């Protein structure tokens, strides 16, 4: 039916993936272009929920119509994450094209493959500098007991003085840790544990929401992430809004889609959160 339809018009149409990356990690969101070439004036559409039956793929963010679309080609920007490793063909997209006379046809697409690494991406297995180890030092000569006793007395006195100073400081108002310190603490967790990474992204998005709500002088705890982002974007600088969009899209796949991320991908999200907060550092307080 499809072939007869196009031969009757003397024109052709096809669907293809414009895949920029050739390698990615399992669970790592990638952005690819879905391109539909069709006769001028025809209209291409992609059904809502088209990926729901693909259990080995996750849609990290809703597909968006690309501004680069033309009368002869419709383009979508799609953010996907593979939940399986190996060389994989990108999923079939059931694109429907409607011609000027109302005739419709579902098109088959040109296959395109990407290699998904199981655990580590290229370069992640490079040797790293050992941490928390000090070089072996020469053994010190033993001290006589009078010196040891004197040293012990000094330590006791120093401890008493330190305790007195600390008690005095506790009386002062202690400031809560900064957002940057809290983000750094999240980065110190075990980023190789998938469950830890999932919980980390719950904490990270909650931290960002709490910090920006505090700066804005409003409370939006009852909103979903999507609703909160739509509410906050109107008052955020463009740079901060862009960083938050990328962060929350990645977090959705990890929190709800069962996606996995490498330690490097997690650190990218932590850095993205910090950049968003930095870009919104001068956010004016809401009149509310």
C-alpha angles and dihedrals in degrees: 000000000000093000092046091049094054095039090054089056095040090235137104137221135190143168123226140167115241094208113186100182121062096190134032140156125263108269092011111131114238128189116225134168123240107207125193115191112200142150116291111273095023119124124226123201136185115209117240113255092019092150099047094101093052102090094179093057132063126201102225093191136003112276114258130205108248120235088224091073116125135191088265099041133037116203131194127192107224127186111203137173124200116221092195132062130234136052104325135182112233112252123274112259112209095222116180121203121201119198127213091264092055096256112143134200136176111227131217115228135228108254119246127182137205128188114235117200116223099223119340129040124219111299096013092104092058114125113269128210111263113250133209094022124118125199117261110264128204114273112258121234116259119265124229118246097253090059091046091052092049091048091050091052091051091050092051091050092047090049092052091050092048091050091051092050093047092050089053092050093049088063089063120083109270115219117226117246115276122251089251091054091049092050089049089052090054089053090056092065124100100280092183091067111088093206091050090050091051093050090044091060091050088054094042096053090044090051093051092047093048093048096048092044088052092051092045093048094232137107119228101160094129093060124095117242090259093049092045092051092050090050095046098043093071091065100036128094113254092251093053092046091052093050091048092049091054092044096050093044090054092044093052092060092048098043101040109009099059090240122155129218135199121241089255092054090050091051089051089056091049090051090046090055091050092049090051092052092046092051090050094046092115096046108153114237114255117249088231 
